[in-house]
Structure formats: structure tokens, C-alpha cells
Amino acid sequence: MATTVSLDQLAEQDLLLPSQGHPLRRELDANFKMAGTPLPSVEEEDALDLRLTKVAQFLGATLAPQSSLPTELPVGCQLFGLSPALLSSQGFLAPAQPSEMARVFLEWLQEQSGQ
């Protein structure tokens, strides 16, 4: 993971994170608080496989220990490191940039759903 993402950049993402009681979420909350960066509003989902699916569908980004990620990431996902590292084995998983056609379709879907 040559490319890293800062907490400020992370705060600009639509995040899919574990719920408040999850150990990873407590770690993130503490790190954001210590950095003085507000944790953005997030969608909560404890199941990593569901979060990965949503990332691949361009619905947000997530954080997970690198050891828990599948060997092959879902199509449409990119893996980044974090700076400063929150945990030595943690990575930031973000959607790849969608194509122009995919972006237009996603915008249309959001309009239809009232978001």
C-alpha cells in the first residue's frame, strides 16, 4: 500500500463503519477525537462482507484490519494505508472512481430514491 490517506481526507468520505460498540469503531472515534477532526456521519454495519459489497457498489468507503480482507478485493475497490496509522494492520478501502456512465446512473438512482 504505497498510497496513504490522512484523517482529514478520511473525514471527507461517506463512511461505512462498524457500530458504536465495535472495538474498531471505538478506536476510530478515539483517533478522530485526538486529531480534532470530526468523524463524519456514517452508515453503521458490523458485517465486513456487507461493507465490502457496498464499497464495490460505490456507496461509501470503509476501514478494516488488512488481515480480515479477502485475498482478492471486490471489483471496484481500492486499498489505501492510513496516515497516521490507526492500527499497524489497518487499511482504508475505497471505491474506485466510477465511469462517467456509472456516475450518471448512480445520480439517477439517488434522485429516484429521494436522496
N, C-alpha and C positions, 0 to 999 in steps of 0.2 A: 504494500500500500504506500506508494510514493506520494500520493496527493493527500493532503490533510485539510480538515475543516475546523474552523475556530468555533468557540461557543457563540460568538456574535453571529456568525454565518448560520449556525445551527438554529439560533433563535428566529431566523427568517423563514424557516421551513414549516410546512404543515406536518406536524409530527404524529406518528402512531406509536404510542408508548404503553408499557405495562401500567396497570392500575396503581393507585397511591400506595397500597400495602406491599407491593412487589419490591424486593431488595434492589433491583436495578433502578427502579423509579426513585426510591429513596436516595440512592447515590446521585442520580441526575439532579434531583431537587436540591440537594446539598451543594453540589458543584455550581449550579446556576446561581444559587443564593450567595455563595462565597465570591463568585465572579461579579456579582452585582448586575447580572444580566437576567431579565425576567424570562422565566420559562414560558414559551408561547402556549396558547391554548392547544390542547392535544386531544386526539381521539384515543380512548383507552381500550386496549385489548391485550390480555395476558398471553394468548397463544401466538408464539413466534411464527408458526407456519401461516396463520391468517394475516399477520402483519406483513410477511414477505409477499403474499399474494396481492395485498393492497398496494405495496410499493411497486410491484410489477405492473399494476393497473394504473399507475401514475396518480394514486390517491393520497400520497404522502411519503414521508421518509421515516426510518426507524433506526434505533440503536440496539445492538445486541453483542454479547460476547462472541468474538470471532470463532471460538471453538464450538459454538452452538449452530453456526451457519452451515448449510449444506455445502458439499464439495463444489457443486455447480450451482451458481446463483440462478434464480429465475431469470428468464429473458426479460430485458428491460431494466435490470438492476445494476447499479454500480456500487462498489465498496470503497470507502474512504477511511483514513485514520482520523483521530481527533487530536487537536492541539489546543490546550494541553490535554494529555491523555487522561481520561477519567478513570480508566482501569487499564492495566497494561495489555489486556487481551480484547479490548472493546473496539468495535468498528461502527462506522456510520454507514448505513445502507440507504442509498438514494435512488430514485428513479432516473433512468437515462432520459435524455431530452426526447420528448415525443416528436414524431414527424409533424410537419405542418398539417397534414390531413388528420392525424390523430388528435392534435391540439384543437382543431376546429370541431371535430366530433365530440371531444370531451367538453368543450364550451357549450355546445348544443345540448348535451346531456344534462349539464348543470342548469342551463336555462329551463329545460323541461321539468327538472326536479325542484325548481324554485330556489336554488342555492345561489 
